[in-house]
């Protein structure tokens, strides 16, 4: 699965907490979404579809990416404190 602008837009629409592009740059989300696609790579997840609503695969990718992004942000802030 390729992570392109439409996947990032789907992710931002599903998790509006990540809608601020200055706070969450595309490159950052792309990295976490890419990791998520590999963690949800088995056939039981099905194929990605977010039109008209995110399917099981999309929701899994989005949840994993959101978790990784939030944890990475928390770790970064902890190291800066």
Buried (B, 14 or more C-beta within 10 A) or exposed (E): BEBEEEBBEBBBEBBEEBEEEEEBEBEBBBBBBBBBBEEBEEEEBEEBEBEEEBBBBBBBBBBBBBEBBBEEEEEEEEEEE
